[in-house]
Amino acid sequence: MSDAPFINILVAEDNDVSREMLTGILQSKGYKVFGAVDGDSAIKVIEEHTIHLALVDVKMAPKGGLDFMRYLVAQKIKLPVILVTADDSADLLVEASALGVAQLLQKPVQPDRLLQAVERVARRLGLNPAPLAVEEYDTLLGSEELMQKVLDMAADNAAKGKGGPYAAIVAGPEGRILGSGTNSFSSRVDPIAHAEVVAIRQAAEKLGSSSLESCTLYCAFYPTKIGQALIESVGLTKVYYGLTLQDTDRTPKETHPIAYEQICKEKALAMFKQSRT
């Protein structure tokens, strides 16, 4: 049985009422829930957060549960998935089984059946589905321990081919992890999916604030220019990093001239003034 006391669950459902209902049931038992409205947003959630189990509706537009499963298979991501569906056809059962779906849950979903399914899959995977558990990131760690976690995450990210040996963690003043992230621009088209950006975004979401002045950022590599801009924006005053590009055999990306030119100033100024009224 895993020692991790907290389970993060992805709930992907395009119907707002259904998604909120499922979320409420799970949160009442102490699970932390991340929502998504289709297959694409579900992919974004698992790339930006540590997700232990996913509850995904089969029919979502434009991409549904089976599309999400195909992505996991193609990227070799091992994530247990419970598919929610009103379809009980043999064809769906066969395809779901071939894609490695952990379980099918029929609609309408009853609270007790939902919780039983989640607990069953969690126990099968060695996770502890104890209700009302404390959060996974409540452990207090020292600077070297936090940097070692970053390096372990970076090595794992490189091994999976998702974006190289880049990872980051945002920690509170006492060493509690508030956010973590790895580069994922190789697995999806997102030019700002840098490790430090993902970690800062997650920490801000957790704290409910865009001010991280009391926090510290740990990075496997010196932050990118995008990361540096965000670090300044959120008020971070301390950053630890393991390497610079000069420490490795990699060459820094060459810069190129950019032409900035102001146009339509009066119209833009009018729009700005109107927005403040």
C-alpha positions as CSV (number, residue, x, y, z in Angstrom):
1,M,0.0,0.0,0.0
2,S,1.4,3.4,-0.9
3,D,2.2,5.8,1.9
4,A,0.8,8.8,-0.1
5,P,-2.2,9.8,2.0
6,F,-3.9,12.0,-0.6
7,I,-5.3,11.0,-4.0
8,N,-5.7,13.5,-6.8
9,I,-8.6,12.7,-9.2
10,L,-9.3,14.1,-12.6
11,V,-13.0,14.5,-13.4
12,A,-13.5,15.1,-17.2
13,E,-17.1,15.7,-18.0
14,D,-18.6,18.3,-20.5
15,N,-21.9,18.6,-18.6
16,D,-21.4,21.3,-15.9
17,V,-24.1,19.8,-13.6
18,S,-22.7,16.3,-13.9
19,R,-19.1,17.4,-13.4
20,E,-20.0,19.4,-10.3
21,M,-22.1,16.5,-8.9
22,L,-19.2,14.0,-9.3
23,T,-16.7,16.6,-7.9
24,G,-18.9,17.2,-4.8
25,I,-19.2,13.5,-4.0
26,L,-15.5,12.9,-4.3
27,Q,-14.5,16.1,-2.3
28,S,-16.9,15.1,0.5
29,K,-14.7,12.0,1.0
30,G,-11.4,14.0,1.1
31,Y,-10.3,13.5,-2.5
32,K,-8.7,16.4,-4.3
33,V,-10.5,17.0,-7.7
34,F,-9.3,18.6,-10.9
35,G,-11.9,19.3,-13.5
36,A,-11.8,19.2,-17.3
37,V,-14.5,19.7,-20.0
38,D,-13.1,17.5,-22.8
39,G,-10.3,15.3,-23.8
40,D,-7.9,18.1,-24.6
41,S,-8.4,19.9,-21.3
42,A,-8.0,16.6,-19.5
43,I,-4.6,16.1,-21.2
44,K,-3.6,19.6,-20.0
45,V,-4.6,18.7,-16.4
46,I,-2.5,15.6,-16.3
47,E,0.5,17.4,-17.7
48,E,0.3,20.2,-15.2
49,H,-0.7,18.3,-12.1
50,T,0.1,15.0,-10.4
51,I,-3.0,12.9,-11.0
52,H,-3.5,9.5,-9.5
53,L,-6.8,8.4,-11.0
54,A,-9.1,9.8,-13.8
55,L,-12.8,9.7,-14.1
56,V,-13.6,10.4,-17.7
57,D,-16.9,10.6,-19.7
58,V,-16.9,8.7,-22.9
59,K,-18.9,11.2,-25.0
60,M,-17.4,14.7,-24.8
61,A,-16.9,17.2,-27.7
62,P,-14.7,17.6,-29.5
63,K,-12.6,14.8,-27.9
64,G,-14.0,12.2,-25.5
65,G,-12.9,9.5,-23.2
66,L,-11.6,7.1,-25.8
67,D,-9.6,9.8,-27.4
68,F,-8.1,10.6,-24.0
69,M,-7.2,6.9,-23.5
70,R,-5.6,6.7,-26.9
71,Y,-3.4,9.7,-25.9
72,L,-2.3,7.9,-22.7
73,V,-1.4,4.8,-24.7
74,A,0.5,6.7,-27.3
75,Q,2.5,8.6,-24.7
76,K,2.9,5.5,-22.6
77,I,1.4,7.2,-19.6
78,K,0.2,4.8,-16.9
79,L,-2.8,6.4,-15.4
80,P,-5.8,4.4,-14.1
81,V,-9.0,5.5,-15.9
82,I,-12.6,4.9,-15.0
83,L,-14.8,5.6,-18.1
84,V,-18.3,6.9,-17.4
85,T,-20.9,6.0,-20.1
86,A,-24.5,5.3,-20.8
87,D,-23.4,2.9,-23.6
88,D,-23.2,-0.8,-22.6
89,S,-22.5,-2.1,-26.0
90,A,-20.0,-5.0,-26.6
91,D,-18.0,-2.8,-29.0
92,L,-17.3,-0.2,-26.3
93,L,-16.4,-2.9,-23.8
94,V,-13.9,-4.4,-26.3
95,E,-12.3,-1.1,-27.2
96,A,-12.1,0.0,-23.6
97,S,-10.5,-3.2,-22.6
98,A,-8.0,-3.0,-25.4
99,L,-7.0,0.5,-24.3
100,G,-6.4,-0.6,-20.7
101,V,-9.4,1.1,-19.1
102,A,-9.5,0.2,-15.4
103,Q,-13.3,0.1,-15.1
104,L,-16.5,1.2,-16.8
105,L,-19.1,3.1,-14.7
106,Q,-22.6,3.2,-16.1
107,K,-24.8,6.3,-16.1
108,P,-26.7,7.6,-14.2
109,V,-23.9,7.5,-11.6
110,Q,-25.0,6.8,-8.1
111,P,-22.8,8.2,-5.2
112,D,-22.2,4.8,-3.6
113,R,-21.2,3.2,-6.9
114,L,-18.9,6.0,-7.7
115,L,-17.1,5.8,-4.4
116,Q,-16.9,2.0,-4.5
117,A,-15.4,2.2,-8.0
118,V,-12.8,4.7,-7.0
119,E,-11.8,2.8,-3.9
120,R,-11.6,-0.5,-5.8
121,V,-9.3,0.9,-8.5
122,A,-7.2,2.8,-5.9
123,R,-6.7,-0.3,-3.8
124,R,-5.8,-2.3,-6.8
125,L,-3.0,0.1,-7.6
126,G,-1.7,0.3,-4.1
127,L,-3.1,3.7,-3.3
128,N,-4.7,4.5,0.0
129,P,-8.3,5.7,-0.5
130,A,-8.7,6.7,3.2
131,P,-11.4,9.5,3.4
132,L,-10.6,13.0,4.6
133,A,-6.9,12.5,4.3
134,V,-4.4,15.3,4.5
135,E,-2.8,16.7,1.4
136,E,0.0,15.0,-0.3
137,Y,2.3,18.0,-0.2
138,D,2.1,18.7,3.5
139,T,5.6,17.3,4.2
140,L,8.2,19.9,5.2
141,L,11.5,19.5,3.3
142,G,14.9,21.2,3.4
143,S,16.5,23.0,0.4
144,E,18.6,20.0,-0.7
145,E,15.7,17.6,-0.3
146,L,13.6,19.8,-2.5
147,M,16.3,20.2,-5.1
148,Q,16.7,16.4,-5.1
149,K,13.0,16.0,-5.8
150,V,13.3,18.4,-8.7
151,L,16.3,16.5,-10.2
152,D,14.3,13.2,-9.8
153,M,11.3,14.7,-11.6
154,A,13.6,16.1,-14.3
155,A,15.2,12.7,-14.9
156,D,11.9,11.0,-15.1
157,N,10.5,13.6,-17.5
158,A,13.5,13.1,-19.8
159,A,13.1,9.3,-19.7
160,K,9.5,9.7,-20.8
161,G,10.5,12.0,-23.7
162,K,8.0,14.7,-22.6
163,G,10.3,17.7,-22.7
164,G,13.8,17.0,-21.5
165,P,15.5,17.1,-18.0
166,Y,13.6,20.1,-16.8
167,A,11.5,20.3,-13.6
168,A,10.6,22.9,-10.9
169,I,9.0,23.1,-7.5
170,V,7.6,26.1,-5.6
171,A,7.9,25.7,-1.9
172,G,6.5,27.8,1.0
173,P,8.6,29.4,3.6
174,E,8.6,26.3,5.8
175,G,9.5,23.9,3.0
176,R,6.0,22.7,2.1
177,I,5.6,22.0,-1.7
178,L,2.9,24.2,-3.2
179,G,3.4,23.5,-6.9
180,S,5.5,21.3,-9.1
181,G,6.0,21.0,-12.9
182,T,8.0,19.6,-15.7
183,N,8.5,20.7,-19.3
184,S,5.8,19.3,-21.5
185,F,6.2,21.2,-24.8
186,S,7.4,18.1,-26.5
187,S,4.1,16.2,-25.7
188,R,1.7,19.0,-26.7
189,V,1.9,22.2,-28.7
190,D,2.4,24.8,-25.9
191,P,5.3,27.2,-26.2
192,I,5.0,28.3,-22.5
193,A,4.8,24.8,-20.9
194,H,8.1,25.4,-19.1
195,A,8.7,23.6,-15.8
196,E,8.9,26.8,-13.7
197,V,5.8,28.3,-15.4
198,V,3.7,25.1,-14.6
199,A,5.0,25.0,-11.0
200,I,4.3,28.7,-10.4
201,R,0.8,28.4,-11.9
202,Q,0.0,25.4,-9.7
203,A,1.2,27.2,-6.5
204,A,-0.8,30.3,-7.3
205,E,-3.9,28.1,-7.8
206,K,-3.3,26.4,-4.5
207,L,-2.8,29.6,-2.6
208,G,-5.5,31.5,-4.4
209,S,-3.2,34.4,-5.0
210,S,-0.8,35.6,-7.7
211,S,1.6,36.9,-5.1
212,L,4.3,34.4,-4.1
213,E,6.7,36.7,-2.3
214,S,7.2,34.4,0.6
215,C,7.9,31.3,-1.6
216,T,11.0,29.8,-3.1
217,L,11.5,28.3,-6.6
218,Y,13.7,25.3,-7.2
219,C,14.7,24.5,-10.8
220,A,16.8,21.8,-12.4
221,F,18.1,24.5,-14.9
222,Y,18.3,28.3,-14.7
223,P,14.9,29.6,-15.6
224,T,14.0,30.5,-19.2
225,K,13.2,34.1,-20.2
226,I,9.5,33.3,-19.9
227,G,10.1,31.9,-16.5
228,Q,12.2,34.9,-15.4
229,A,9.4,37.3,-16.4
230,L,6.8,35.2,-14.5
231,I,9.1,35.0,-11.4
232,E,9.3,38.8,-11.3
233,S,5.5,39.1,-11.9
234,V,4.5,36.9,-8.9
235,G,7.1,38.5,-6.6
236,L,9.4,35.5,-6.0
237,T,12.6,36.7,-4.4
238,K,14.6,33.4,-4.1
239,V,15.4,30.9,-6.8
240,Y,17.6,27.9,-6.5
241,Y,18.8,26.1,-9.7
242,G,21.0,23.1,-10.5
243,L,22.6,24.0,-13.8
244,T,22.9,26.6,-16.5
245,L,23.1,25.7,-20.2
246,Q,26.8,26.7,-20.0
247,D,27.4,23.8,-17.5
248,T,26.3,21.3,-20.2
249,D,27.0,20.7,-23.8
250,R,23.9,22.6,-24.9
251,T,24.1,25.9,-26.8
252,P,21.8,28.8,-25.7
253,K,19.2,29.6,-28.2
254,E,20.2,32.5,-30.4
255,T,18.1,35.7,-30.2
256,H,16.8,37.5,-33.2
257,P,15.8,41.2,-33.7
258,I,12.1,41.9,-33.1
259,A,10.4,44.9,-34.7
260,Y,8.1,46.7,-32.2
261,E,5.9,49.4,-33.7
262,Q,3.0,51.3,-32.1
263,I,-0.1,51.7,-34.2
264,C,-3.8,52.7,-33.5
265,K,-2.7,54.4,-30.3
266,E,-5.8,56.7,-30.1
267,K,-8.2,53.8,-30.6
268,A,-6.3,51.6,-28.1
269,L,-6.3,54.5,-25.6
270,A,-10.1,55.0,-26.1
271,M,-10.7,51.3,-25.5
272,F,-8.6,51.4,-22.3
273,K,-10.4,54.4,-20.9
274,Q,-13.8,52.8,-21.7
275,S,-12.7,49.6,-19.9
276,R,-12.2,51.6,-16.7
277,T,-15.5,53.3,-16.7
